[in-house]
Amino acid sequence: LVLVTVAHEALIRKWDKIGEWMAQGREAARLTGILRQAVTEWQESNRDPGFLFQGARLARLEELVNTHSSDLTKDDMEFVKAGAAHQEAREKKELQAAQDLANARARELKITGDLSTAKSKTIKRTRRFIAAIVLALLAVIILFINSNENEKKARRQLIVNYWDNSRQAREAGNRLEATHYLAEALTMNRDPAFRKILLFDINELMNDL
């Protein structure tokens, strides 16, 4: 009786998370609808770059591609890819314009002789300072990537353990405990396809309780 009560309470705590994932699924469906409409308008305009998404809207579509690529068509993927390429080209163009302006200003200062030795030293110090910052940021990024990879490996192993425990509990006839382990695996899993399988198994077990 104690085991059943604890398992029920643990399962109830997971429903909020399951509801959150369902809400994420609805949001993905909404974004997919927006994407399909945008693709249609883009194609009807003979692929006018003005119809491509940029900025925050493009970022949301790129996240949709990363999490639900299996639900998207080739045209959907091509639209997002074209938007990213267009945005990158625009940013490069703006950066080049800024660099050209900076170079023109530097040439002007050099011609007029306004650059003094003190300013030259300041520029060198600034460059060294910027280089130090860049190196520090690279070190932080490398540490983050390594840490994130280790976390992913640990999470995958824990999900496998929960899945195996659920299988053993189900074979032993303990469906409530099996459901509890599946709910734990669902909480830690981030793979949309595997999440659907877990939700299906949980629903099947709950119907048998």
N, C-alpha and C positions, 0 to 999 in steps of 0.2 A: 504493500500500500504506500509506503514512504517513497519507494523508487518511482511508482506511477505518478505520485503527486509532484515530485521534483522534476520528472521528465516533462509532465504537462506544463509546469511553470516555465521551464526552459524553452519549450516549444512556443508558448505564448509570446515570450520575449522576442522570438525570431520573426513573428508575423509582421511587426512594424518594419523590419528590414526587408522582408519579402514584399510588403506593400510599396516600399520605396523603389525596389527594383521594377515592380510593375509600372509605377509612375514613370520611371526612366524609359521603359519600353514604349509607353504612350507618347512621351516626348520625342523619342526616336522616330515613331511613326509620323508625328506632326512635322518634324524636320524633313523627313523623306518626302512628304507631300509638297512642302515648300520647294524642295530640290527638284522634284519632277516638274513642277510648274515653271521653275526658272530654266530648266533644260529645254522645255518646249519653246519658251519665248526666245531663248538663245539660238536655237536651231532655226526658228522661223525668221530670225533677223539675219540669217546667213552668218551666224557665229560672230556677231558684232561684239567686240571686247567690252563695250559699254554695258552689256547685259550680264557680265560676269560679276560674281560676288567678291567683295573685298573686305578687309578689316575684320571686325567682330563677326559679321555674318559668315565670312569664309572660314574663320576659325571654328565656328560651330559645325559647319559642314565637314571640315577636316576631322573633327572629333567623331562625327557620325561615321565617317569612313573607317576610322581606326577601330570603332567598337561594333559596327554593324555592316561591314563590307560584304558579307554574304547575302544581305538583303538588298543590295544595290545593283543596278544594271551597269553595263559597260558605258552607256551614255552618261549616267550619273557620275561615275568615276572620272570620265573624261572632262566633264564640266568642272568638277572640283580641281582637277589637275591643271586645267587651263586657267582657272582663276588664280591658283597659286603661282603659276608661271607668269601671268600678267602682273600680279602684285610684285613679284620679285623683280621683274624687268622695270617696273615703275620706280621701285625703291632704289634700284641700281642707277637709274637715270637721275633721280634726285640727288643721290650720293655723289655721282659724277659731277653734277652741276655745282654742288657745294665745294667739291674738291677743286674744280676749275676756278671757282671764285676765290678760294683760299690761295691757290697758286698764283692767280693774277695779282692778288693783294701782296703776296710775298715778293713777286717780281717788282712791283711798284715800290715797295719799301727798299728793295735792294738797289734799284736805280737811283732813288733819291738819297740814298746813303743814310737813312734814318735808323738802320739797324746798328746798334752799338755793340761793343764787346760784352757789356753787362747783359743786354737782351739776349745775345747769343748763348751766354752761360745759363740764363734763365730757361731758354728753350731746351737746352740739353738736360737740365735738371728736371724739367717737366716731362720730357720724353722718358728719362730714366724712371721717373715716378709712375708714369702710365705703364711702362713695361713691367714694373714690379707689380702693379695692380692686376695686369693681364695674367701674369704668371700665377699670382695668388688665386685668381678666379679659376684658372685652368686646374689648379690643384684641388680646389673645392669641388669642381665639376667631376673630376676623376674619382674623388672620394665618394661623392654622391652616387655615381654610376655603379661603383663596386658595392656599396652598401645596399643599393636598390636591387642589384642582382642576387646578393646573398639573401635578402628578404624574400625575393620571389621563389628561390629554391626552397627555403624553409616553409613557405606557404604551400607550395605544391606538395611537399612531403606530408604536411599536416592534413591536407585535403585527401590525399591517398589513404592516410591512416583512418580518417573518419569514414571514408567510403568503405574500406575493408571492415571496420568495426560494424558499420550498418549492415553489410552483407552477412557477417557472422550472426548478428542479432536477428536478422530476418530468417536465416536458416534455422535458428534456434526457436523460432516462433514468437519472438519478442518484437512485435511490430512497432510498439510505442518507442522502445529504445532505438530501433532501427531508424525511425522517423527523426528522433532527436539527433542522431549522428549525421543524417542527411542535411538537417537544418544547419548544423555546425559547418558542414562542408560548403553549403550554399552561402553562408555568411562570409566565408573567406574566399570563395571563388569569384574570379572576374572575367571568366571566359563566357560570352553570351551563349554559345552553343551548348556548353556543358551545363550552364545554369538552367537551360530549358529542360535538359534531361533530369536534373535534380528536382526541379519543380514538378515534373511529371511523376517521378517516383514518390515524392512526398504526398502528392494528391492521391496517388494510388494507395499508399499505406494508410492515409487518413480515412479513406473510404472504407477500409477494412477494419478500422478500429471499432 
